[in-house]
Amino acid sequence: MLRRVFIVVVTAWLSACATSPLGHRQLQLFPDSDMAEMGATAFQQIKQKTPVSTNPEINQYVNCVANAITSELQGNRQWEVKVFDEPASVNAFALPGGKIGVYTGILKVAKTPDQLAAVLGHEVSHVIAEHGNARMSAAALTQGGLTVAQIFTGGSPAQQQQILGLLGLGAQYGILLPYGRSQENEADLLGLDLMARAGFDPRSAVDLWRNMAAAGGEQPPEFLSTHPSHESRIEALQERIPRALQLYHRAQAQGRTPHCASG
Protein backbone atom coordinates (compact mmCIF):
# COMPACT_ATOMS: atom_id res chain seq x y z
CA MET A 1 0.00 0.00 0.00
CA LEU A 2 2.81 2.43 0.87
CA ARG A 3 4.46 1.66 -2.46
CA ARG A 4 1.22 2.42 -4.31
CA VAL A 5 0.78 5.71 -2.47
CA PHE A 6 4.39 6.64 -3.23
CA ILE A 7 3.91 5.88 -6.95
CA VAL A 8 0.73 8.03 -7.08
CA VAL A 9 2.47 10.96 -5.37
CA VAL A 10 5.57 10.79 -7.56
CA THR A 11 3.51 10.45 -10.75
CA ALA A 12 1.37 13.44 -9.82
CA TRP A 13 4.46 15.47 -8.98
CA LEU A 14 6.23 14.68 -12.25
CA SER A 15 3.16 15.25 -14.43
CA ALA A 16 2.02 18.49 -12.82
CA CYS A 17 5.21 20.18 -11.66
CA ALA A 18 5.55 23.72 -12.98
CA THR A 19 7.95 26.62 -12.57
CA SER A 20 6.90 29.85 -10.87
CA PRO A 21 7.90 33.26 -12.33
CA LEU A 22 11.02 33.36 -10.14
CA GLY A 23 12.00 29.79 -10.92
CA HIS A 24 10.56 27.88 -7.96
CA ARG A 25 9.18 24.41 -8.66
CA GLN A 26 5.54 23.99 -7.66
CA LEU A 27 2.61 21.68 -8.32
CA GLN A 28 -0.24 22.72 -10.60
CA LEU A 29 -2.87 19.97 -10.39
CA PHE A 30 -5.97 22.08 -11.07
CA PRO A 31 -7.03 23.63 -14.42
CA ASP A 32 -7.16 27.43 -14.60
CA SER A 33 -10.91 27.25 -15.21
CA ASP A 34 -11.45 25.40 -11.91
CA MET A 35 -9.30 27.90 -10.02
CA ALA A 36 -11.20 30.82 -11.55
CA GLU A 37 -14.52 29.24 -10.59
CA MET A 38 -13.40 28.67 -7.02
CA GLY A 39 -12.07 32.21 -6.80
CA ALA A 40 -15.37 33.63 -8.06
CA THR A 41 -17.34 31.49 -5.60
CA ALA A 42 -15.16 32.56 -2.68
CA PHE A 43 -15.46 36.21 -3.69
CA GLN A 44 -19.24 35.95 -3.87
CA GLN A 45 -19.35 34.43 -0.38
CA ILE A 46 -17.24 37.27 0.99
CA LYS A 47 -19.45 39.91 -0.64
CA GLN A 48 -22.52 38.31 0.92
CA LYS A 49 -21.01 38.28 4.42
CA THR A 50 -19.03 41.55 4.45
CA PRO A 51 -20.37 45.11 4.06
CA VAL A 52 -19.20 46.79 0.86
CA SER A 53 -18.07 50.40 1.12
CA THR A 54 -20.34 52.99 -0.50
CA ASN A 55 -17.86 55.84 -0.01
CA PRO A 56 -17.29 57.19 -3.56
CA GLU A 57 -13.90 58.78 -2.79
CA ILE A 58 -12.46 55.61 -1.26
CA ASN A 59 -13.83 53.45 -4.06
CA GLN A 60 -12.44 55.76 -6.74
CA TYR A 61 -9.04 55.85 -5.03
CA VAL A 62 -8.73 52.08 -4.56
CA ASN A 63 -9.94 51.38 -8.10
CA CYS A 64 -7.45 53.89 -9.50
CA VAL A 65 -4.51 52.08 -7.86
CA ALA A 66 -5.87 48.61 -8.65
CA ASN A 67 -6.52 49.44 -12.30
CA ALA A 68 -3.02 50.84 -12.73
CA ILE A 69 -1.58 47.62 -11.32
CA THR A 70 -3.73 45.20 -13.32
CA SER A 71 -3.23 47.15 -16.55
CA GLU A 72 0.37 45.91 -16.51
CA LEU A 73 -0.72 42.27 -16.68
CA GLN A 74 -0.88 40.28 -19.88
CA GLY A 75 -4.31 39.68 -21.38
CA ASN A 76 -7.42 41.81 -21.41
CA ARG A 77 -9.09 40.56 -18.24
CA GLN A 78 -11.25 43.09 -16.41
CA TRP A 79 -10.58 42.67 -12.69
CA GLU A 80 -13.45 43.09 -10.24
CA VAL A 81 -12.46 45.31 -7.32
CA LYS A 82 -14.47 45.64 -4.11
CA VAL A 83 -13.75 47.78 -1.06
CA PHE A 84 -15.06 46.19 2.13
CA ASP A 85 -16.10 48.51 4.95
CA GLU A 86 -14.20 46.89 7.80
CA PRO A 87 -11.93 49.44 9.53
CA ALA A 88 -10.54 46.80 11.89
CA SER A 89 -9.32 44.53 9.06
CA VAL A 90 -5.84 45.54 7.95
CA ASN A 91 -5.89 43.33 4.89
CA ALA A 92 -6.42 42.94 1.16
CA PHE A 93 -6.50 39.94 -1.17
CA ALA A 94 -6.66 38.84 -4.79
CA LEU A 95 -8.24 35.64 -6.08
CA PRO A 96 -8.01 33.54 -9.24
CA GLY A 97 -10.51 34.70 -11.81
CA GLY A 98 -9.60 38.37 -11.49
CA LYS A 99 -11.00 39.36 -8.08
CA ILE A 100 -9.52 41.94 -5.70
CA GLY A 101 -10.78 42.78 -2.21
CA VAL A 102 -9.53 45.68 -0.10
CA TYR A 103 -10.59 46.22 3.51
CA THR A 104 -10.78 49.84 4.62
CA GLY A 105 -8.53 49.06 7.57
CA ILE A 106 -5.53 48.63 5.25
CA LEU A 107 -5.74 52.32 4.35
CA LYS A 108 -4.62 53.23 7.86
CA VAL A 109 -1.33 51.43 7.19
CA ALA A 110 -0.95 51.85 3.42
CA LYS A 111 -1.04 55.62 3.76
CA THR A 112 -0.11 56.68 0.22
CA PRO A 113 -1.03 55.50 -3.30
CA ASP A 114 2.46 54.02 -3.67
CA GLN A 115 2.09 52.04 -0.45
CA LEU A 116 -1.34 50.77 -1.47
CA ALA A 117 0.19 49.78 -4.81
CA ALA A 118 2.74 47.71 -2.89
CA VAL A 119 -0.12 45.88 -1.15
CA LEU A 120 -2.07 45.24 -4.33
CA GLY A 121 1.02 44.37 -6.35
CA HIS A 122 1.82 41.72 -3.76
CA GLU A 123 -1.70 40.27 -3.71
CA VAL A 124 -2.08 40.21 -7.51
CA SER A 125 1.34 38.55 -7.77
CA HIS A 126 0.01 35.61 -5.76
CA VAL A 127 -2.56 35.11 -8.52
CA ILE A 128 -0.25 35.50 -11.53
CA ALA A 129 2.25 33.13 -9.89
CA GLU A 130 -0.61 30.62 -9.34
CA HIS A 131 0.19 30.24 -5.68
CA GLY A 132 -3.40 29.27 -4.86
CA ASN A 133 -3.19 26.35 -7.28
CA ALA A 134 0.14 25.31 -5.81
CA ARG A 135 -1.18 25.42 -2.24
CA MET A 136 -4.29 23.45 -3.11
CA SER A 137 -2.24 20.92 -5.07
CA ALA A 138 0.14 20.42 -2.16
CA ALA A 139 -2.81 20.01 0.20
CA ALA A 140 -4.45 17.51 -2.14
CA LEU A 141 -1.38 15.30 -2.14
CA THR A 142 -0.93 15.75 1.60
CA GLN A 143 -4.51 14.58 2.16
CA GLY A 144 -3.97 11.60 -0.12
CA GLY A 145 -6.49 12.45 -2.82
CA LEU A 146 -7.67 15.11 -5.23
CA THR A 147 -10.84 15.99 -3.32
CA VAL A 148 -10.21 19.63 -2.55
CA ALA A 149 -12.34 21.04 -5.36
CA GLN A 150 -15.31 18.87 -4.38
CA ILE A 151 -14.97 19.97 -0.75
CA PHE A 152 -15.40 23.59 -1.76
CA THR A 153 -18.74 23.08 -3.47
CA GLY A 154 -20.27 20.50 -1.17
CA GLY A 155 -18.26 20.19 2.01
CA SER A 156 -18.84 21.28 5.57
CA PRO A 157 -18.26 24.90 6.69
CA ALA A 158 -14.93 23.83 8.21
CA GLN A 159 -13.83 22.26 4.93
CA GLN A 160 -14.92 25.32 2.97
CA GLN A 161 -12.91 27.50 5.36
CA GLN A 162 -9.89 25.34 4.59
CA ILE A 163 -10.29 26.09 0.89
CA LEU A 164 -10.45 29.82 1.60
CA GLY A 165 -7.17 29.42 3.45
CA LEU A 166 -5.56 27.60 0.56
CA LEU A 167 -6.71 30.34 -1.80
CA GLY A 168 -4.74 32.79 0.34
CA LEU A 169 -7.45 33.98 2.75
CA GLY A 170 -6.20 32.28 5.90
CA ALA A 171 -3.19 30.73 7.61
CA GLN A 172 -2.41 27.03 7.18
CA TYR A 173 -0.23 25.18 9.64
CA GLY A 174 1.94 22.08 9.56
CA ILE A 175 3.51 20.82 6.36
CA LEU A 176 2.29 23.78 4.26
CA LEU A 177 3.99 26.49 6.33
CA PRO A 178 7.41 26.70 4.64
CA TYR A 179 5.66 26.52 1.28
CA GLY A 180 3.59 29.55 2.22
CA ARG A 181 6.64 31.59 3.29
CA SER A 182 8.33 30.91 -0.05
CA GLN A 183 5.23 32.14 -1.85
CA GLU A 184 5.06 35.26 0.30
CA ASN A 185 8.67 36.10 -0.54
CA GLU A 186 8.02 35.58 -4.23
CA ALA A 187 4.87 37.73 -4.16
CA ASP A 188 6.83 40.50 -2.43
CA LEU A 189 9.46 40.59 -5.17
CA LEU A 190 7.06 40.16 -8.09
CA GLY A 191 4.79 42.79 -6.59
CA LEU A 192 7.68 45.21 -6.30
CA ASP A 193 8.41 44.87 -10.02
CA LEU A 194 4.72 45.09 -10.89
CA MET A 195 4.11 48.31 -8.97
CA ALA A 196 7.25 49.83 -10.50
CA ARG A 197 6.13 48.96 -14.04
CA ALA A 198 2.80 50.64 -13.27
CA GLY A 199 4.58 53.85 -12.30
CA PHE A 200 4.53 53.60 -8.50
CA ASP A 201 7.71 54.20 -6.48
CA PRO A 202 8.97 50.77 -5.32
CA ARG A 203 10.81 52.31 -2.37
CA SER A 204 7.40 52.82 -0.78
CA ALA A 205 7.13 49.04 -0.24
CA VAL A 206 9.74 49.33 2.50
CA ASP A 207 7.80 52.20 4.08
CA LEU A 208 4.67 50.05 3.96
CA TRP A 209 6.25 47.19 5.86
CA ARG A 210 7.69 49.55 8.41
CA ASN A 211 4.16 50.83 8.93
CA MET A 212 2.98 47.22 9.21
CA ALA A 213 5.62 46.49 11.82
CA ALA A 214 4.59 49.55 13.83
CA ALA A 215 0.89 48.66 13.63
CA GLY A 216 1.11 44.91 14.01
CA GLY A 217 2.49 44.54 17.51
CA GLU A 218 4.34 41.37 18.43
CA GLN A 219 4.60 38.78 15.67
CA PRO A 220 4.79 35.01 16.18
CA PRO A 221 8.18 33.43 15.49
CA GLU A 222 8.81 33.28 11.74
CA PHE A 223 8.92 29.46 11.71
CA LEU A 224 5.35 29.42 13.10
CA SER A 225 3.95 31.73 10.44
CA THR A 226 3.12 31.52 6.77
CA HIS A 227 4.53 35.04 6.43
CA PRO A 228 8.17 36.14 6.74
CA SER A 229 9.06 38.46 9.60
CA HIS A 230 8.90 42.17 8.88
CA GLU A 231 12.69 42.35 9.11
CA SER A 232 13.21 39.52 6.60
CA ARG A 233 10.67 41.07 4.29
CA ILE A 234 12.27 44.52 4.34
CA GLU A 235 15.75 43.09 3.79
CA ALA A 236 14.64 41.10 0.71
CA LEU A 237 12.80 44.11 -0.70
CA GLN A 238 15.79 46.40 -0.25
CA GLU A 239 17.95 43.98 -2.22
CA ARG A 240 15.43 44.05 -5.09
CA ILE A 241 14.81 47.80 -5.14
CA PRO A 242 17.72 48.75 -7.48
CA ARG A 243 16.23 46.50 -10.19
CA ALA A 244 12.71 47.79 -9.51
CA LEU A 245 13.87 51.40 -9.71
CA GLN A 246 15.02 50.80 -13.27
CA LEU A 247 11.51 49.64 -14.14
CA TYR A 248 10.04 52.64 -12.30
CA HIS A 249 12.17 55.20 -14.13
CA ARG A 250 11.37 53.51 -17.45
CA ALA A 251 7.65 53.70 -16.66
CA GLN A 252 7.97 57.39 -15.82
CA ALA A 253 9.82 58.05 -19.06
CA GLN A 254 6.98 56.35 -20.93
CA GLY A 255 4.37 58.53 -19.22
CA ARG A 256 3.01 55.97 -16.74
CA THR A 257 2.45 58.21 -13.71
CA PRO A 258 -0.82 57.23 -12.00
CA HIS A 259 -2.64 60.13 -10.35
CA CYS A 260 -4.61 58.41 -7.60
CA ALA A 261 -5.74 60.84 -4.90
CA SER A 262 -5.89 59.27 -1.44
CA GLY A 263 -8.14 62.02 -0.10
C-alpha positions in Angstrom: 0.0 0.0 0.0 2.8 2.4 0.9 4.5 1.7 -2.5 1.2 2.4 -4.3 0.8 5.7 -2.5 4.4 6.6 -3.2 3.9 5.9 -6.9 0.7 8.0 -7.1 2.5 11.0 -5.4 5.6 10.8 -7.6 3.5 10.4 -10.8 1.4 13.4 -9.8 4.5 15.5 -9.0 6.2 14.7 -12.3 3.2 15.2 -14.4 2.0 18.5 -12.8 5.2 20.2 -11.7 5.5 23.7 -13.0 7.9 26.6 -12.6 6.9 29.9 -10.9 7.9 33.3 -12.3 11.0 33.4 -10.1 12.0 29.8 -10.9 10.6 27.9 -8.0 9.2 24.4 -8.7 5.5 24.0 -7.7 2.6 21.7 -8.3 -0.2 22.7 -10.6 -2.9 20.0 -10.4 -6.0 22.1 -11.1 -7.0 23.6 -14.4 -7.2 27.4 -14.6 -10.9 27.2 -15.2 -11.5 25.4 -11.9 -9.3 27.9 -10.0 -11.2 30.8 -11.6 -14.5 29.2 -10.6 -13.4 28.7 -7.0 -12.1 32.2 -6.8 -15.4 33.6 -8.1 -17.3 31.5 -5.6 -15.2 32.6 -2.7 -15.5 36.2 -3.7 -19.2 36.0 -3.9 -19.3 34.4 -0.4 -17.2 37.3 1.0 -19.4 39.9 -0.6 -22.5 38.3 0.9 -21.0 38.3 4.4 -19.0 41.5 4.4 -20.4 45.1 4.1 -19.2 46.8 0.9 -18.1 50.4 1.1 -20.3 53.0 -0.5 -17.9 55.8 0.0 -17.3 57.2 -3.6 -13.9 58.8 -2.8 -12.5 55.6 -1.3 -13.8 53.5 -4.1 -12.4 55.8 -6.7 -9.0 55.8 -5.0 -8.7 52.1 -4.6 -9.9 51.4 -8.1 -7.4 53.9 -9.5 -4.5 52.1 -7.9 -5.9 48.6 -8.6 -6.5 49.4 -12.3 -3.0 50.8 -12.7 -1.6 47.6 -11.3 -3.7 45.2 -13.3 -3.2 47.2 -16.6 0.4 45.9 -16.5 -0.7 42.3 -16.7 -0.9 40.3 -19.9 -4.3 39.7 -21.4 -7.4 41.8 -21.4 -9.1 40.6 -18.2 -11.2 43.1 -16.4 -10.6 42.7 -12.7 -13.5 43.1 -10.2 -12.5 45.3 -7.3 -14.5 45.6 -4.1 -13.8 47.8 -1.1 -15.1 46.2 2.1 -16.1 48.5 4.9 -14.2 46.9 7.8 -11.9 49.4 9.5 -10.5 46.8 11.9 -9.3 44.5 9.1 -5.8 45.5 7.9 -5.9 43.3 4.9 -6.4 42.9 1.2 -6.5 39.9 -1.2 -6.7 38.8 -4.8 -8.2 35.6 -6.1 -8.0 33.5 -9.2 -10.5 34.7 -11.8 -9.6 38.4 -11.5 -11.0 39.4 -8.1 -9.5 41.9 -5.7 -10.8 42.8 -2.2 -9.5 45.7 -0.1 -10.6 46.2 3.5 -10.8 49.8 4.6 -8.5 49.1 7.6 -5.5 48.6 5.2 -5.7 52.3 4.3 -4.6 53.2 7.9 -1.3 51.4 7.2 -0.9 51.8 3.4 -1.0 55.6 3.8 -0.1 56.7 0.2 -1.0 55.5 -3.3 2.5 54.0 -3.7 2.1 52.0 -0.4 -1.3 50.8 -1.5 0.2 49.8 -4.8 2.7 47.7 -2.9 -0.1 45.9 -1.2 -2.1 45.2 -4.3 1.0 44.4 -6.4 1.8 41.7 -3.8 -1.7 40.3 -3.7 -2.1 40.2 -7.5 1.3 38.5 -7.8 0.0 35.6 -5.8 -2.6 35.1 -8.5 -0.3 35.5 -11.5 2.3 33.1 -9.9 -0.6 30.6 -9.3 0.2 30.2 -5.7 -3.4 29.3 -4.9 -3.2 26.4 -7.3 0.1 25.3 -5.8 -1.2 25.4 -2.2 -4.3 23.5 -3.1 -2.2 20.9 -5.1 0.1 20.4 -2.2 -2.8 20.0 0.2 -4.4 17.5 -2.1 -1.4 15.3 -2.1 -0.9 15.7 1.6 -4.5 14.6 2.2 -4.0 11.6 -0.1 -6.5 12.5 -2.8 -7.7 15.1 -5.2 -10.8 16.0 -3.3 -10.2 19.6 -2.5 -12.3 21.0 -5.4 -15.3 18.9 -4.4 -15.0 20.0 -0.7 -15.4 23.6 -1.8 -18.7 23.1 -3.5 -20.3 20.5 -1.2 -18.3 20.2 2.0 -18.8 21.3 5.6 -18.3 24.9 6.7 -14.9 23.8 8.2 -13.8 22.3 4.9 -14.9 25.3 3.0 -12.9 27.5 5.4 -9.9 25.3 4.6 -10.3 26.1 0.9 -10.4 29.8 1.6 -7.2 29.4 3.4 -5.6 27.6 0.6 -6.7 30.3 -1.8 -4.7 32.8 0.3 -7.4 34.0 2.8 -6.2 32.3 5.9 -3.2 30.7 7.6 -2.4 27.0 7.2 -0.2 25.2 9.6 1.9 22.1 9.6 3.5 20.8 6.4 2.3 23.8 4.3 4.0 26.5 6.3 7.4 26.7 4.6 5.7 26.5 1.3 3.6 29.6 2.2 6.6 31.6 3.3 8.3 30.9 0.0 5.2 32.1 -1.8 5.1 35.3 0.3 8.7 36.1 -0.5 8.0 35.6 -4.2 4.9 37.7 -4.2 6.8 40.5 -2.4 9.5 40.6 -5.2 7.1 40.2 -8.1 4.8 42.8 -6.6 7.7 45.2 -6.3 8.4 44.9 -10.0 4.7 45.1 -10.9 4.1 48.3 -9.0 7.3 49.8 -10.5 6.1 49.0 -14.0 2.8 50.6 -13.3 4.6 53.9 -12.3 4.5 53.6 -8.5 7.7 54.2 -6.5 9.0 50.8 -5.3 10.8 52.3 -2.4 7.4 52.8 -0.8 7.1 49.0 -0.2 9.7 49.3 2.5 7.8 52.2 4.1 4.7 50.1 4.0 6.3 47.2 5.9 7.7 49.5 8.4 4.2 50.8 8.9 3.0 47.2 9.2 5.6 46.5 11.8 4.6 49.5 13.8 0.9 48.7 13.6 1.1 44.9 14.0 2.5 44.5 17.5 4.3 41.4 18.4 4.6 38.8 15.7 4.8 35.0 16.2 8.2 33.4 15.5 8.8 33.3 11.7 8.9 29.5 11.7 5.4 29.4 13.1 4.0 31.7 10.4 3.1 31.5 6.8 4.5 35.0 6.4 8.2 36.1 6.7 9.1 38.5 9.6 8.9 42.2 8.9 12.7 42.3 9.1 13.2 39.5 6.6 10.7 41.1 4.3 12.3 44.5 4.3 15.7 43.1 3.8 14.6 41.1 0.7 12.8 44.1 -0.7 15.8 46.4 -0.3 18.0 44.0 -2.2 15.4 44.0 -5.1 14.8 47.8 -5.1 17.7 48.8 -7.5 16.2 46.5 -10.2 12.7 47.8 -9.5 13.9 51.4 -9.7 15.0 50.8 -13.3 11.5 49.6 -14.1 10.0 52.6 -12.3 12.2 55.2 -14.1 11.4 53.5 -17.5 7.7 53.7 -16.7 8.0 57.4 -15.8 9.8 58.1 -19.1 7.0 56.4 -20.9 4.4 58.5 -19.2 3.0 56.0 -16.7 2.5 58.2 -13.7 -0.8 57.2 -12.0 -2.6 60.1 -10.3 -4.6 58.4 -7.6 -5.7 60.8 -4.9 -5.9 59.3 -1.4 -8.1 62.0 -0.1 
